[in-house]
Amino acid sequence: MKVTDEQIIEEYKKTGNIRAVFEKFRVPQSRTYGVIHKARRDKVIGNPVVKTLADFKNAHNRDTIVPKKIKDALTMLGKGGWEYELAFSKMAVIHLSDLGNFRTMFADYVVELKGGRRAWAGSVALAKQMREML
């Protein structure tokens, strides 16, 4: 299959990723870079989006990363699911110390068990029901 410059440019407009274009069409990297560079120079496509300070914060600030990972893990549990804290931290891909530092933000989802163990519930209503069972 012969790949045209227009196909390369259209795919780059969709993905914004030169590597993805190269992998999709399997054309030489030098051609892919050349076509995209020429299209930018000729103003056919714009320059890549500049990353903002918010992008930097979302990538490197623990105060935004850890709560997002916890929210994602709670979503993975679902409304009727629960998990012990150790397994929950593995599911969220965060260290137990980070989970401990941000536990108070999600206190409604945490159930304190006997012996110092904790369980995380997928919903506040489920956590309330679990507490009533103890």
C-alpha positions as CSV (number, residue, x, y, z in Angstrom):
1,M,0.0,0.0,0.0
2,K,1.4,3.3,-1.0
3,V,0.9,6.0,1.7
4,T,0.5,9.5,0.5
5,D,1.7,12.7,2.3
6,E,-2.0,13.6,2.8
7,Q,-2.7,10.4,4.7
8,I,0.3,11.1,6.9
9,I,-0.8,14.6,7.6
10,E,-4.4,13.6,8.3
11,E,-3.4,10.9,10.7
12,Y,-1.1,13.4,12.5
13,K,-4.0,15.9,12.8
14,K,-6.1,13.1,14.4
15,T,-3.5,11.8,16.8
16,G,-1.0,14.6,17.2
17,N,1.7,12.0,17.7
18,I,4.4,11.4,15.1
19,R,5.3,8.0,16.5
20,A,1.7,6.8,16.1
21,V,1.7,7.9,12.5
22,F,4.9,6.1,11.9
23,E,3.7,2.9,13.5
24,K,0.3,2.9,11.7
25,F,1.7,3.3,8.2
26,R,5.2,1.7,8.7
27,V,6.8,4.3,6.5
28,P,10.4,5.3,7.2
29,Q,10.7,7.7,10.1
30,S,12.7,10.2,8.0
31,R,9.8,10.4,5.6
32,T,7.2,10.8,8.4
33,Y,9.2,13.6,10.1
34,G,9.9,15.2,6.7
35,V,6.3,15.3,5.7
36,I,5.1,16.7,9.0
37,H,7.9,19.3,9.2
38,K,7.1,20.5,5.7
39,A,3.4,20.7,6.5
40,R,4.1,22.8,9.6
41,R,6.4,25.1,7.6
42,D,3.7,25.5,5.0
43,K,1.1,26.2,7.7
44,V,-0.9,23.1,6.6
45,I,-0.9,22.0,10.2
46,G,-0.2,24.0,13.4
47,N,2.7,23.4,15.7
48,P,2.2,21.0,18.6
49,V,0.2,22.2,21.6
50,V,2.4,23.8,24.2
51,K,2.1,22.2,27.6
52,T,0.7,24.5,30.3
53,L,1.5,24.9,34.0
54,A,-1.6,22.8,34.8
55,D,-0.2,20.0,32.7
56,F,3.0,20.1,34.7
57,K,1.1,20.1,38.0
58,N,-1.0,17.1,36.9
59,A,2.1,15.2,35.9
60,H,4.3,16.0,38.9
61,N,2.3,17.3,41.9
62,R,1.6,14.5,44.4
63,D,-1.4,16.5,45.7
64,T,-3.2,16.1,42.4
65,I,-1.8,12.7,41.3
66,V,-2.6,10.6,44.4
67,P,-6.3,11.8,44.8
68,K,-6.9,11.1,41.1
69,K,-5.5,7.6,41.4
70,I,-7.6,7.0,44.4
71,K,-10.8,8.2,42.6
72,D,-9.9,6.0,39.6
73,A,-9.5,3.0,42.0
74,L,-12.8,3.7,43.6
75,T,-14.4,3.8,40.2
76,M,-12.8,0.4,39.4
77,L,-14.4,-1.0,42.6
78,G,-17.9,0.0,41.5
79,K,-20.8,0.9,43.7
80,G,-21.0,-2.5,45.3
81,G,-17.4,-3.5,45.5
82,W,-14.9,-3.3,48.4
83,E,-11.3,-4.2,49.0
84,Y,-8.8,-4.4,51.9
85,E,-6.4,-1.4,52.0
86,L,-3.3,-3.2,50.9
87,A,-5.0,-4.6,47.8
88,F,-6.7,-1.3,47.2
89,S,-3.3,0.5,47.2
90,K,-2.0,-2.0,44.7
91,M,-5.1,-1.5,42.5
92,A,-4.6,2.3,42.7
93,V,-0.8,1.9,42.0
94,I,0.2,4.1,45.0
95,H,2.3,3.4,48.0
96,L,0.6,2.7,51.3
97,S,2.2,5.8,52.9
98,D,0.6,8.0,50.1
99,L,-2.7,6.3,50.7
100,G,-2.4,7.1,54.4
101,N,-1.6,10.7,53.7
102,F,-4.7,11.2,51.7
103,R,-7.0,8.9,53.6
104,T,-8.8,11.7,55.4
105,M,-9.9,13.2,52.0
106,F,-11.8,9.9,51.4
107,A,-12.8,9.1,55.0
108,D,-16.4,8.4,53.9
109,Y,-15.2,5.4,51.7
110,V,-12.9,3.9,54.4
111,V,-14.2,1.3,56.9
112,E,-12.1,0.8,60.1
113,L,-12.0,-2.9,60.9
114,K,-10.9,-4.7,64.1
115,G,-7.2,-5.1,64.5
116,G,-6.3,-1.9,62.8
117,R,-7.2,-3.1,59.3
118,R,-9.1,-1.0,56.8
119,A,-11.4,-1.7,53.9
120,W,-12.2,0.7,51.0
121,A,-15.7,0.7,49.7
122,G,-16.7,1.7,46.2
123,S,-19.5,4.0,47.4
124,V,-20.3,6.0,50.5
125,A,-23.6,4.0,50.9
126,L,-21.7,0.7,50.9
127,A,-19.2,1.9,53.4
128,K,-22.1,3.0,55.7
129,Q,-23.7,-0.5,55.4
130,M,-20.3,-2.1,56.1
131,R,-19.8,0.0,59.3
132,E,-23.3,-0.9,60.5
133,M,-22.4,-4.6,60.1
134,L,-19.4,-4.3,62.5
